[in-house]
Amino acid sequence: MQQYSSLPEQNSQIDITPTPLIKIQQLRTELWLERSLNRLQNRLNDCLLGAGDTGLQVKKATETEIFQIVVQELDIALNNSKVAIALFQPEKTVAQVCCVSRSPSLAEVMPKKAKQLPLRLQELIELKDLQQLENQQPPSAWRLTDAAGGVIGWIIVTTISPSSDCKTVTALETQLRSQLITKSVQHCINAITQLRQIQYWQQQSEQLDKFNQQLERTNQLKNQFLANTSHEIRTPLSSIIGFTQLLLAQGYEPSRERHQEYLNIIQSSGKHLLALINDILDLSKIEANQLEVQWEIVNVPDLCRNVLALVKEKAANKGLKLCLEIDSDITTLVADSLRLKQMLLNLLFNALKFTSTGTVGLQVINKGLFVHFRVWDTGIGISQEDQKQLFKPYFQIANSVANRSEGTGLGLVVTQKLAEIHNGYVEVESEVNHGSRFTIILPLTPFKEVVKNEIKIVEIVDKITSYSLKILLVEDDLPNGQLMQSYLNKLGYQVTWVNNAVEMWQALTQINPAVILMDVKLSDENGLNLVQQLRENQQYYQIPVIAQTAMAMKGDRETCLGAGVNDYISKPIDLPLLASLVAKYSQLPKSKSSEDNE
């Protein structure tokens, strides 16, 4: 039996009217989703490109800016919700809130447990709460990860409420809002990944730029060196070739005096050319460790007078006065006389080059086991900035005294390296318009000893007698280390000198020292800390330790003794006192030590 509806026909039309309204609402919601995601993506792209809203202000993007953009856009799209981002803190196993969309507040994001979480900047959220937010339905937290899958943080969204009473639309809005957050999270992860890639390539680019700048600087120095060297070599060559051609020219018959003058010029130019070539070759040999040193007993006063005689003419031509001062107790020195003369000539020629009026002097000073060769002048001086570059190859100071730059820029480099070969070093003091003072500091016997009247140098270690004891010297200051090692070697001790804590521990595996001389302030460790470590080590705790330090204030001695040292000596080192302390703790017979000391 066929049934018919008793309702009027228009009632059937009323039943179907909600359908187009729902479709319109669906379309509006989908457009809202697409518009929100497009807006977010565009802002993230602008951020990654490093441009502001106007496209005119260029700046580097940061991860914080990306997080802020994501929070702002979600806040706009979800205008009845609160949005926050919390970054993972691995060392604390919590997440810290770094961005919040609304004013600081407590948000009820766990309705089943009625628990409120603090969504304020810098607040900490426990990981277990974030994991529960991820797992609840619908979720309130979405995880942010990096390219390797590591956790960066979480996006937290609170109270997602529908805006329509229609159940169909509510379900759709809930679904699309969930898609919005999920896709926003992915956009955020992609942006962070791209930003880190950009930052990596920027860092690589900056390093490449630095390398290119260094390479360009090296090329400039090389070109400058080649230009200067070419100029310096061609100048004496021009004189040699020109005056030789003049003397060989047919029909030219100069007077005897003129003939002698030309020959002197040729000889002088040849010597200058040889000196330039020697500088280049010497530096190459030194850097290749192929420079041979001829050790001998040098008569210091005679050598200094000979050196000044070689620069006398140049000084006279410039109207400069030469001055020589030598301490009366300095007579001989163990060194390579040719190389010592070369070092002094390099410094004297530099002094003459940069001095237009006044005096250039050489002063030789006795400093205990060291001798100081000081070359001083009243010239233009050297700025602090230029002093930092002085001992770099090819570097030359702009010379306002001379009309052109002289030399190759290798003289000071060679001088410094020759001093180091002699177990010494070079110091410089200078002030603009107040002259300069270069000092070559050399040991009187640079870890060598002359055997009576023979011109033969032997290592001190070969002269150590049977009563010698091993000393471990821990000292990072070059002059102090050389002073103590040389002095104790002369007393018959075998001194192993190390510069830092690492070398000390290595040395202790190879030698069994009778005494350790410990510098309190080292470059890589506090000496007193090392003493405490020695005292805690069963293998080394009985070794006597003598601390040497520049600390000389009241209570410093007690501090050192309290750390476990056996005795204490302050700097500057009193050598007889040092010998007495070493003899005391090494149990070396005092009669022999005192006899050698005398």
WOJO-V424874 format. One record per backbone hydrogen bond with DSSP energy under -1.0 kcal/mol. NH is the residue of the N-H (numbers start at 1). CO is the residue of the C=O. If there is no record, write none. Layout:
# WOJO-V424874
<<NH & CO> <NH & CO>>
This chain:
# WOJO-V424874
<<13 & 9> <14 & 10> <15 & 11> <22 & 18> <23 & 19> <24 & 20> <25 & 21> <26 & 22> <27 & 23> <28 & 24> <29 & 25> <30 & 26> <31 & 27> <32 & 28> <33 & 29> <34 & 30> <35 & 31> <36 & 32> <37 & 33> <38 & 34> <39 & 35> <40 & 36> <41 & 37> <42 & 38> <43 & 39> <44 & 40> <45 & 41> <46 & 42> <47 & 43> <48 & 44> <49 & 45> <51 & 46> <52 & 57> <59 & 50> <66 & 62> <67 & 63> <68 & 64> <69 & 65> <70 & 66> <71 & 67> <72 & 68> <73 & 69> <74 & 70> <75 & 71> <76 & 72> <77 & 73> <78 & 74> <81 & 78> <84 & 156> <85 & 99> <86 & 154> <87 & 96> <88 & 152> <89 & 94> <92 & 89> <93 & 89> <94 & 89> <95 & 125> <96 & 87> <97 & 123> <98 & 85> <99 & 85> <101 & 83> <107 & 117> <109 & 107> <110 & 115> <114 & 110> <115 & 110> <117 & 107> <119 & 105> <122 & 97> <123 & 120> <125 & 95> <130 & 126> <131 & 127> <132 & 128> <133 & 129> <134 & 130> <135 & 131> <136 & 132> <140 & 133> <142 & 155> <144 & 153> <146 & 150> <149 & 146> <152 & 144> <153 & 144> <154 & 86> <155 & 142> <156 & 84> <157 & 140> <158 & 82> <170 & 166> <171 & 167> <172 & 168> <173 & 169> <174 & 170> <175 & 171> <176 & 172> <177 & 173> <178 & 174> <179 & 175> <180 & 176> <181 & 177> <182 & 178> <183 & 179> <184 & 180> <185 & 181> <186 & 182> <187 & 183> <188 & 184> <189 & 185> <190 & 186> <191 & 187> <192 & 188> <193 & 189> <194 & 190> <195 & 191> <196 & 192> <197 & 193> <198 & 194> <199 & 195> <200 & 196> <201 & 197> <202 & 198> <203 & 199> <204 & 200> <205 & 201> <206 & 202> <207 & 203> <208 & 204> <209 & 205> <210 & 206> <211 & 207> <212 & 208> <213 & 209> <214 & 210> <215 & 211> <216 & 212> <217 & 213> <218 & 214> <219 & 215> <220 & 216> <221 & 217> <222 & 218> <223 & 219> <224 & 220> <225 & 221> <226 & 222> <227 & 223> <228 & 224> <229 & 225> <230 & 226> <231 & 227> <232 & 228> <233 & 229> <234 & 230> <235 & 231> <236 & 232> <237 & 233> <238 & 234> <239 & 235> <240 & 236> <241 & 237> <242 & 238> <243 & 239> <244 & 240> <245 & 241> <246 & 242> <247 & 243> <248 & 244> <252 & 249> <259 & 255> <260 & 256> <261 & 257> <262 & 258> <263 & 259> <264 & 260> <265 & 261> <266 & 262> <267 & 263> <268 & 264> <269 & 265> <270 & 266> <271 & 267> <272 & 268> <273 & 269> <274 & 270> <275 & 271> <276 & 272> <277 & 273> <278 & 274> <279 & 275> <280 & 276> <281 & 277> <282 & 278> <283 & 279> <284 & 280> <285 & 281> <286 & 282> <287 & 283> <288 & 284> <289 & 286> <290 & 285> <296 & 335> <298 & 333> <300 & 298> <300 & 331> <303 & 299> <304 & 300> <305 & 301> <306 & 302> <307 & 303> <308 & 304> <309 & 305> <310 & 306> <315 & 311> <316 & 312> <317 & 313> <318 & 314> <319 & 316> <320 & 315> <321 & 358> <323 & 360> <325 & 362> <327 & 364> <330 & 327> <333 & 298> <334 & 444> <335 & 296> <340 & 336> <341 & 337> <342 & 338> <343 & 339> <344 & 340> <345 & 341> <346 & 342> <347 & 343> <348 & 344> <349 & 345> <350 & 346> <351 & 347> <352 & 348> <353 & 349> <354 & 350> <360 & 321> <361 & 376> <362 & 323> <363 & 374> <364 & 325> <365 & 372> <367 & 370> <370 & 367> <371 & 442> <372 & 365> <373 & 440> <374 & 363> <375 & 438> <376 & 361> <377 & 436> <378 & 359> <380 & 354> <387 & 383> <388 & 384> <389 & 386> <392 & 389> <394 & 409> <395 & 392> <414 & 410> <415 & 411> <416 & 412> <417 & 413> <418 & 414> <419 & 415> <420 & 416> <421 & 417> <422 & 418> <423 & 420> <424 & 419> <425 & 441> <427 & 439> <429 & 437> <431 & 435> <433 & 380> <434 & 431> <435 & 379> <437 & 429> <438 & 375> <439 & 427> <440 & 373> <441 & 425> <442 & 371> <444 & 369> <447 & 445> <449 & 458> <451 & 456> <452 & 450> <454 & 451> <456 & 454> <458 & 449> <462 & 459> <463 & 460> <468 & 465> <471 & 494> <472 & 515> <473 & 496> <474 & 517> <475 & 498> <481 & 477> <482 & 478> <483 & 479> <484 & 480> <485 & 481> <486 & 482> <487 & 483> <488 & 484> <489 & 485> <490 & 486> <491 & 487> <492 & 489> <493 & 488> <494 & 469> <496 & 471> <498 & 473> <504 & 500> <505 & 501> <506 & 502> <507 & 503> <508 & 504> <510 & 507> <511 & 507> <514 & 470> <516 & 544> <517 & 472> <518 & 546> <519 & 474> <520 & 548> <522 & 525> <527 & 520> <530 & 526> <531 & 527> <532 & 528> <533 & 529> <534 & 530> <535 & 531> <536 & 532> <540 & 537> <541 & 537> <543 & 540> <546 & 516> <547 & 567> <548 & 518> <549 & 569> <556 & 553> <559 & 555> <560 & 556> <561 & 557> <562 & 558> <563 & 559> <564 & 561> <565 & 560> <566 & 545> <567 & 545> <569 & 547> <571 & 549> <578 & 574> <579 & 575> <580 & 576> <581 & 577> <582 & 578> <583 & 579> <584 & 580> <585 & 581> <586 & 582> <593 & 589> <594 & 590> <595 & 591> <596 & 592> <597 & 593> <598 & 594>>
